[in-house]
Structure formats: structure tokens, C-alpha cells
Amino acid sequence: MPKLEFTALELKNYFGTEIRYRHCFYEKSVHMAEAMDVHADGLIPCKLLETRRPNEPAEVLEYRKSIFVPKTKPYFSKIISSLQKIRRSSDWSIRYEGDFPKIPEGETLKDYTELYYPQFTSITNWVFAVLLKKYLTDPNAIMFCYPKEIGGEANKYLEPIITVIDSCHVLDYVYQDYAVFVNPAGCWYETAKGKFPGKSFYVVTTERIIRYDQVDGRGTLSPVLDYEHGLEELPVYKIGAVICSSNGERVLYESRISGIIPEFDEAIREYSDLQAAKVMHMFPERWEFTQQECANCNGTGKRRNPQWHQGCGEETPCDLPCDNKSCRNGYVVAGPYSKMMIRPPAAIEGQGNIPNPPAGFIEKDVEIIKVQEESVIAHITNGLASINFEFIATTPLSQSGVAKEVDKDELNNTVHSIAEDIVRCMDWGYWMIARYRYGLVYSIEDIEAMLPHIAVPEKYDILSYTHLEEQLKNLKESKANPVIINAVEVEYANKAFNNDPSIRDLVRLVLELDPLANISEEDKMQRLSNKGITLETYVISSNINEFVERALAEKKGFAEMELVKQKEIIAGYAKEQIKSMNADLLPEPDPNIPPGE
């Protein structure tokens, strides 16, 4: 039985400053989202940076923290950009069916969700602009659907919108039961001293949406909105992905791309070390002999601790480092840059003389810099490979000219799983919007028939055409089967000419309808002379460009016809040409001979 009401004590447990109840997976879900946000939004990873390396000086630690750069963020952006192509798949479609005469023109579900959806024009735009990234980084976040305006005109259709609430704001959620979460927008309350920002919370059940706002400086919360939505189901839905753990009615989800985190974390940690190492090698430490003693410590490098006295414990040292900023090992720095000051050897036989010049630089091994750079790239590539997206990684210089191997089946499996989740969330969104808008006009069965059919794509256009170009080059150099080369060329044409349908269709049809595609002219002639192919096949292959252009001009909808029908039309053109060729070879008729003799 769904929970419909909350007692004052329960609300205090959720909202109170001393006791706040959170669901059992709250800490884990927030931690998982924060770990992903480091790479998605470039947040500073304090734990990775603030861990002091062995033998690392404190000033190097602080320097690393101050120059942090989100090295992995561009690669995460590439993941999102690649997945944006799901909506560009050839079999992606949102199809509406049925006629619903009770809904006036311009107010249909298709009109609202595809043309007039607030701020984003369509639900699809909102999904790929907002939901996709949140789905990848925080699958334990929730979607909350509610009317844009509550209490408007009675004869006006509601305008429901969907907003995403981060997992850090979700205090409790039970599927199709209830949800309690923080209102990220907060609120304002007024006192005699002016306006102040306050806390705000939502309690949503299968019957009502209630909002509690802070109303005074003591933290008192009062209901400012109590809306009976009448849906008889919860207008809140967890985004979800891979089930990581469950406890009764509560489930913890893990992102489908969470496999990148270990390697991307290592890339950030090592890149931070690499930044410091490069600077230290670019500005090496200088050493110098000097005889100018520091007047503050008289050349000892230490000063007396004024708080030390006889009998005090070990926590109070007798001596402290010299507090003269120019002092280095008891001697004063002569130049403006940091350096190591070395005491001159005593004038005792056997200790040698001061070298000339009496200064120099400490030499450091630069090979470790090269190793670190390669290691950072390797970590990023391995992280992308864990989700079958290694094709977007930068090819190391050592592999220049070598095509990166990509398992397209595994890549498509990953993308298909993500597409299924996205469509699942879209289905819920369309369902909620339709219930809000037309629940008083049509039955549940009619609303189900009103919903669009969203096809989960099977053909994905994820790989870049440069990758396909390299793959095609290698296939031709290795003299692979012409059928394989032809298939890759079709895919390359679809990719390279995606924005020009006329060229894309022409190239695709030429490759698909040429029976001898990617076979040399010499080989074609050899097969024809050996009667391995018919004259019709040879004519089609030799004139395929002309035949396809003619078919596109003469036959309406030729590009969308079935392959069998397309081949029949092209074969007809070939027969016409053969007939014309044979007619040219016949002798001209003798005018003195009557016809038919």
C-alpha cells in the first residue's frame, strides 16, 4: 500500500538539523556521482591531489594543487558528443498513431512534446541536452514531472515539465510509492531585518505534491504548496542504469561508463605529478658556494626557540629553522631565484678547493618525463577501452599511422544499452506528460494508445569517418575481399556525406548496385572473356554511375525502394544499352531489297 501521509516526527527526521533520515544508499550514491563529476565537470579531486607523494616537499604539493588542470574532461566531453549521435541513427524514430478528436488542434501530445515543450522545443532536445549527461554521471538522480503553472486557467491544458534532481538532494525514494528530496532552488523568507535564503523540501506521493519552505530564522518549515495531482501514481522516477546493489525496495545504480573512473583517476594523479616534474626540470635547482653568513642565525641555519625552557617536553624543540627568508643553510642567497647554498670546505689539507665557477645546476633525469607522458595517455586510452570507446583517444606518436582497433560489436552493445535506458526514460516522460494533460479527457487505455512509439536504434553512426578512412586504406592495401571493402565504403559514404543526402544516396547506391564494385577493370575484362560474368553484368558495372543518376532522376523515390526493385530498374537500363550496342553492329538495310525478304 503506497504511503500517502507523513507524521510530524517523520518530517522532522527528514528535515531536522539534528536528525536527518536518508535512504540506505545515500552516501554511496553521492560518492559515485562525485567521482564521475571529477571527469565530467572538471571538479578538483582533493583526495587525488592532496595525498603527499613520498619524499615530496610541501611547496611542491601546494604547487600541484594550485595548477590543477582537468586533463580527462575533454575525453568525457567526447564520450557525450559521440552518444549524441544516437538521435542521428538511421533507424531512430518517434512515431505517433491514432486520432483523438477531443483534443483541439495545436494541443495534441505531439504538438506539445515535439514543438512547444518549454525552453527546449521538444522532449528529445531536453533528453540529449540535459538528461544524457546526468544519466552518465549520476544514475541515482531522479526525474520529477510537475505542471509548470499550478492553479492556472481551468480550461487550459497543463504544461508539465521534467526536472532532474541530483542524488545528493534525494533523501528518500521508493519506486511508485513516495519521494522526499531537497528543492535545489531553495526559497527566501522575510524577517524584520530583510530577506534571507532558506531551505526548501518536496514530499511527493501517489496523490499529492507538497513543498515545505523555511519561514523564519529558526529554521521553521511550513507547507507552502499542497497540490493534488490526481495521477494515482508517483510522478517521480529514478534515472537508473546498471543495478549495483539493492536493499528491499531501494536500489543503488551504477553508471554504464563507470569503468573509466579507475584509469581516469590514475591519469589525473600522474598528470599532476607530471606538471610538477616538468616545471622542476624546466627550472632546475641551482647550487652555489658562498661565504656570506646569515646574521640572524650566524651561519648555523637555526635559531633559539624562545618558548623552550629546561624540562619542557619533546613537543617543544630547542631550536627552530632560521626565519630569514633569504637564509639557505645558514648563508644568504645572493640572487633573486631559489638555490641551494653550500658551505665552502674548511682550509684543511685533503678537503680540496672551491670549484671554479663556484656555482652550477643539479642535473636531473629527463627520461621519467617521457615515461610519465606515455603513462598518462595509456591510462586515458585504457579507461576509454573499458567502455569500448578507445577510438576517441589520441593515438600516441609511437603508433602514428596505425589504425586503432575497435571492436564494433562491443561498441554497439555499449551504445545500444545506453540507448535502451534513454528510451526507457523518454517513455516515462511522455507517459507522465500525457497523464497530466489528458487524464480528465481520456481513459488510461486511450492515453496509452496516444503515446509515441520510440524505436531503440540498431544502427549507430558513432565511429568518426577519419577512423573509417584509415580502416578502408588498410583494407585496400591488404587486398581484402571486395565485398568487405564495399561494405566499409558504404559506411564511410554515409558518414562523410551525412549532411548532403543527394551525394550520400548517390554514393551509397552506386556501391550497393555495382555487381563488380572494387574490382579492377583488367579483372572485369578477364572475367568477361572467360565467360565468368555476363555481358549485362559488365555493362552495369561499367555504367553504374550513369545508370544510378538516371534512375534517381526518372524514378521517384528510387533511393527508398527495395534492393530487388532497384536492381530490376538498373538491369533494364543495361538491356537497353546492350540492345543499342547490337543495333549499331548490324549492317544498314539495302534499299533495293523489299522489307521482309
Disulfide bonds with the S-S distance in Angstrom:
none
